[in-house]
């Protein structure tokens, strides 16, 4: 896998391609057990934005610390099978600190890994294929990962980003 950095000039052109802002605000995750999922995410210290139980409809909206995008789950919010979300990404400044924080909350987190081929896509593979142990040997941004599953089987990735690509805020 190759690694291509976009130039500032290209990023400026792409960012002006439309006058309409498209912001990812919410990601829906499929869960089997509402209360178990609620306990997991609230236990991580994620901010509860909405917690509804109206006439048997249960709905929870949470936001991870420092995130502009939130997570929603509940009954009747998605037809996706519980635990089928795979590769949800949490960008972190320090992967070791983020990993320690999750472990302190009782989460089983993989060891830090990178792409064995030297690319930055090591976290976006099925299972453990293509993973090499430890941080990226060149200490590149976007190239060190860790992963964990929530109580429902949804797979999350931590990706260390120390320097953003041009055009990214």
Secondary structure, 3 states (H helix, E strand, C coil): CCCCCCCHHHHHHHHCCCCCCCCCCEEECCCCCHHHHHHHHHHCCCEEEEEEEECCEEEEEEECCCCCCEEEEECCCCCCCCCCCEEEEEEECCHHHHHHHHHHCCCCECCCEEECCCCCCCCCCCCCCCEEECCCCCCCCCCCEEEEECCCCCEEEEEECCCCCCCCC
